[in-house]
């Protein structure tokens, strides 16, 4: 079993300490009184632009907005879609403030007749927004862009309130549940009943994360966190689509390990698919792990999953003798752009 001295030994950047404070950071950030976006009621198209952890925020908001009549897309690259018009709200997110792809999108958006707001911790994005009179919100970065997920999420929930189909009570519910979850998964509970640590210990090979469409944001975030923090190859697949192709891969033995990311309120046909998939795995002696979202609003479910799974990726790194903070390969790419 992992102990605190080992966690401190390998997590040299003390990422775990920031995650221990996630509930506090989230609540303080949300209650800080950010200026709400000034927007009209004609918005029918929202574009979120961001990469990595910033892009994961776009995925979360895409899920939140999925049951509205607003068309939403998440751009993880250099180009805006051609559908941008006066009824489009473009939201650029760069936690570092220096993401080249997102800066390119920002530069493109300012040339269109659209609404525009940016979120960053400073850097080139802040400079650009000041120079070009673009509305932006400066949010504090904690440790690293990926560890700053909670501060940016709850700042954006506050700022984007006019266009979000979510009640304040749902947001406060999610904050309360983060506090409860912290007691189960944080570094103060390095025991057998810590679900994040148990999952990290179970992962020995390549995780394959199956998810229903509504939880895609949490699955993609988990894949990214495993890759960045634990330096592991990881795969994420929609469970329904996988039943039409990916399932065949299990006919051959491998070191891939299935993780079933399930929603408490999954569509009844999706629940049927989960049962069939588990039956197949059991019949073929394929060990799998199940992670279930809690109840409550979409924001409670998604942030709860992200918190648990992010922490699992930190534990997975430390259990492998890895420091979760450095991302030398990403630095290699950025230094050549």
Long-range contacts (C-beta under 8 A, 24 or more apart in sequence): 1-190, 1-191, 1-192, 1-197, 2-190, 2-197, 2-201, 2-315, 2-318, 2-319, 3-190, 4-187, 4-190, 6-318, 7-187, 7-190, 7-315, 7-318, 10-317, 10-318, 10-321, 10-322, 10-323, 11-314, 11-317, 11-318, 11-323, 11-324, 11-325, 12-323, 12-325, 13-143, 13-144, 13-323, 13-324, 13-325, 13-326, 14-143, 15-143, 15-144, 15-147, 15-229, 15-314, 15-324, 15-325, 16-186, 16-187, 16-311, 16-314, 17-187, 18-142, 18-143, 18-147, 19-147, 19-186, 19-307, 19-310, 19-311, 19-314, 20-182, 20-186, 20-187, 20-188, 21-142, 22-150, 22-178, 22-182, 22-307, 23-150, 23-175, 23-178, 23-179, 23-181, 23-182, 25-142, 25-150, 25-151, 26-150, 26-151, 26-153, 26-154, 26-175, 26-178, 26-303, 27-154, 27-175, 29-139, 29-140, 29-150, 29-151, 29-154, 29-155, 29-158, 30-154, 30-155, 30-157, 30-158, 30-171, 30-175, 32-155, 32-158, 33-158, 34-137, 34-155, 34-158, 34-159, 35-137, 35-159, 36-158, 36-159, 36-161, 36-162, 37-117, 37-135, 37-159, 37-160, 37-161, 37-162, 37-163, 38-135, 39-89, 39-115, 39-162, 39-163, 42-86, 42-87, 43-70, 43-87, 43-88, 43-89, 43-115, 43-163, 44-69, 44-70, 44-71, 44-87, 45-70, 45-71, 45-72, 45-83, 45-84, 45-85, 45-87, 45-88, 45-89, 46-70, 46-71, 46-72, 46-73, 46-88, 46-89, 46-90, 46-91, 46-163, 47-72, 47-73, 47-74, 47-75, 47-80, 47-81, 47-84, 47-88, 47-89, 47-90, 47-91, 48-72, 48-73, 48-74, 48-75, 48-91, 48-93, 49-74, 49-75, 49-76, 49-80, 49-90, 49-91, 49-92, 49-93, 49-101, 49-102, 49-105, 49-106, 49-109, 50-74, 50-75, 50-76, 50-92, 50-93, 50-94, 50-99, 50-102, 51-76, 51-94, 51-99, 51-101, 51-102, 52-99, 52-145, 52-146, 52-224, 52-228, 53-95, 53-145, 53-146, 53-148, 53-149, 53-224, 54-93, 54-94, 54-95, 54-99, 54-102, 54-145, 54-152, 55-93, 56-149, 56-217, 56-220, 56-221, 56-224, 56-306, 57-93, 57-149, 57-152, 57-153, 57-156, 58-91, 58-93, 59-216, 59-217, 59-220, 59-221, 60-153, 60-217, 60-299, 60-302, 60-303, 60-306, 61-91, 61-156, 61-160, 61-164, 62-217, 63-214, 63-215, 63-216, 63-217, 63-298, 63-302, 64-164, 64-165, 64-166, 64-298, 64-299, 64-302, 65-163, 65-164, 65-165, 66-214, 67-165, 68-165, 70-163, 75-105, 76-101, 77-101, 78-104, 78-105, 79-104, 79-105, 79-108, 80-105, 80-108, 80-109, 80-112, 84-109, 84-112, 84-114, 85-112, 85-113, 85-114, 86-113, 86-114, 88-112, 88-114, 88-115, 89-114, 89-115, 89-116, 89-117, 89-163, 90-114, 90-115, 90-116, 90-117, 91-116, 91-117, 91-118, 91-119, 91-156, 91-160, 92-116, 92-117, 92-118, 92-119, 92-125, 93-118, 93-119, 93-120, 93-152, 93-156, 94-118, 94-119, 94-120, 94-123, 94-125, 95-119, 95-120, 95-121, 95-139, 95-141, 95-145, 95-148, 95-152, 96-120, 96-121, 96-123, 96-141, 96-145, 97-121, 97-122, 97-123, 97-124, 97-125, 97-126, 98-123, 98-124, 98-125, 99-125, 100-334, 100-337, 103-128, 106-134, 110-134, 117-159, 119-152, 119-155, 119-156, 119-159, 121-148, 143-325, 144-325, 146-224, 146-225, 146-228, 146-229, 146-310, 149-221, 149-306, 149-310, 150-178, 150-303, 150-307, 153-303, 157-299, 166-297, 166-298, 166-299, 167-297, 170-296, 170-297, 170-298, 170-299, 170-300, 171-299, 173-296, 173-297, 173-300, 174-296, 174-297, 174-299, 174-300, 174-303, 174-304, 177-294, 177-296, 177-300, 177-304, 178-303, 178-304, 178-307, 181-304, 181-307, 181-308, 182-307, 185-307, 185-308, 185-311, 186-311, 195-291, 195-308, 196-308, 196-309, 196-311, 196-312, 196-315, 197-312, 197-315, 199-259, 199-289, 199-291, 199-309, 199-312, 199-315, 200-230, 200-312, 200-313, 200-314, 200-315, 200-316, 200-319, 201-315, 201-319, 202-257, 202-289, 203-230, 203-232, 203-257, 203-312, 203-316, 204-255, 204-257, 205-254, 205-255, 205-256, 205-257, 206-232, 206-233, 206-234, 206-235, 206-254, 206-255, 206-256, 206-257, 207-232, 207-234, 207-235, 207-256, 207-257, 207-259, 208-234, 208-235, 208-236, 208-237, 208-256, 208-257, 208-258, 208-259, 209-234, 209-235, 209-236, 209-237, 209-259, 209-261, 210-237, 210-238, 210-239, 210-242, 210-258, 210-259, 210-260, 210-261, 210-277, 211-236, 211-237, 211-238, 211-239, 211-261, 212-238, 212-239, 212-240, 212-261, 212-262, 212-263, 212-266, 212-267, 212-270, 213-238, 213-240, 214-263, 214-266, 214-298, 215-261, 215-262, 215-263, 215-293, 215-301, 215-302, 215-305, 217-302, 217-306, 218-261, 218-293, 218-301, 218-302, 218-305, 218-306, 218-309, 219-261, 221-306, 221-309, 221-310, 222-261, 222-305, 222-306, 222-309, 222-310, 222-312, 222-313, 225-309, 225-310, 225-313, 226-313, 226-316, 228-313, 228-324, 228-327, 228-330, 229-310, 229-313, 229-314, 229-316, 229-317, 229-322, 229-324, 230-313, 230-314, 230-316, 230-317, 230-320, 230-322, 230-324, 231-317, 231-320, 231-322, 232-316, 239-270, 239-273, 239-274, 239-277, 240-270, 240-273, 243-273, 243-276, 243-277, 247-277, 247-280, 250-280, 250-281, 250-284, 250-286, 257-287, 257-288, 257-289, 258-286, 258-288, 258-289, 259-288, 259-289, 259-290, 259-291, 260-288, 260-289, 260-290, 260-291, 261-291, 261-293, 261-305, 262-290, 262-291, 262-292, 262-293, 263-292, 263-293, 263-301, 264-292, 264-293, 264-294, 264-295, 264-301, 265-295
